[in-house]
Amino acid sequence: MQFRKQKKNPLSIDITPLIDVIFLLLIFFMISTTFINATGIQIELPTTVSKPAPGKQKPLEVAITAAQQIFFNGRLLQQKQLKNALIEAKKSTRHSDLVIRADGKVQHKLVVFVMDTARQAGINKFSIATRQEKEK
């Protein structure tokens, strides 16, 4: 009995799906990377040695300039408008974390005023932003 020899096709690996997966992963990591949230407000933050805790959600943000101006999420506000803005923002978001970005030259009483206003608005979690001290 004589059997026919089957033709063997040369083995080759198709890498097209692999390239597609690599590009999808690249796009995913590019989009999910957190970018530095730099506002247009000029603030010289105090320095610190410790590293900040990683954030999960974007918190509410109050910025205080060296000229004693208060900005809430990039919008200039008067002191008496801050409480109402914080209350409205707390209602519209499900998280209530507040980051206070105060210039190093700001009077301490203005930072305490912002903290007290935040508590009156029902925001109990807040932090003061600093910048990482550069190693020498």
N, C-alpha and C positions, 0 to 999 in steps of 0.2 A: 504494500500500500504506500502510495506516494502522496505526501501532503504538500500543498502549495505553501510556499513561504509568504508570510504576510509582509507587506511593505511597512517598514518602520519609518514613521515620520520623525524628523529631527525634533528634539525637545527644545522648546523655547519658552521663556517666561515673558508674559505680557506685563510690562510695568506701568501701563497707562492707568489702571485703577490705583496703583500705589502712588503715582504722582498726584492724582486727584485727591486722595486722602491727605497727602502731605500739604497740598495747597489749602484744603479745608481746615486742617489743624492750624496752619499759619494764620489764616483769616480769623479763626476763632480766638487765638491768643492775641492778635492785634486788637480785636474789638473788646475783649474782656479785660485788657490791661487798664489799670487805673492811671489816669493822667493827673498831673499836678493841677489843682484847681487854683489858678492864679487870677485874681480879680484885678481890675484896673485901678484899685485904690492903693495908694502908696502908703505902706505901713512898714516900719522897722520893728520886727518882732524881737522880743527878748530872747536870749540864747539859753539853751539847756543842754546838759550832758546826756540825759536819759532819752531813750527812743520812744516815739509815740506808739500807743496801742493801735493795732490795725482796726480800721473802721469797716463796718458792713454796709451801712446805708449812708447816704449823703445827709449830714445833719443841717439844721438851720444855722445860719451864720450871721453874727453881728461883728462889724468891723468898726474900730474907733481910731481915727487918724490923730496925728500929732496936733492938729488944729482943733481938737475936741469935737469933731463931727462924727455922728453915728450913722452907719450904713447898715441896713438890714437886707441881706441877700442882694447886695449891690445897689440898693435904693437909699438915697439920703433921707433921713428922718429927723424930726425934732424929738427931744426927750419925751414930750408928752404923747407923741404918736407911737412910741415904741411898744407900749403895752398892748394897744389894740392890734398892731401888726403881728405881734407874737401870738396873741390869742387866735387871730384868724389863721395864721400859718399852722398852729397846732391842730386846729380843727380840720384843715385840709390835708394834713399828712398823718400817717399812722405812727410815726416815731416822734419823739420829743427830745432829741438831743440837740444841744446848742453849743456851738463853738464861738468863743469870744476871741477875736483877733484884735488885740489892742497894741498900738504903737508903744514902744518902750518909754516914751516921754509923756505918756498920758497920765493924768492925775489918778491916783488910786481911787478917789471917791467916785469918779465916773465909771470905773470898772465895777465897783461895788453897786452903783446905781443900776447898771445893766443886769448884774446878777440878781439883785432884789426885784427888779421889774420882771425878769424871767420867772422867778418863783411866784410872783403875784399872778402871772399868766398861766401858771400850772406846769411850768417846765422845771423839773427838779434835777435833770441830768445836764450838766454843762461842763465844758472844759475851756481852758485858756490855751490858745495856740502859741507855740514857741517855734523857734527854728533850731536845727541841730548845730551845736557848736563844732566848728571845724577843728580837726586835730592838728596839732603843730608838728 
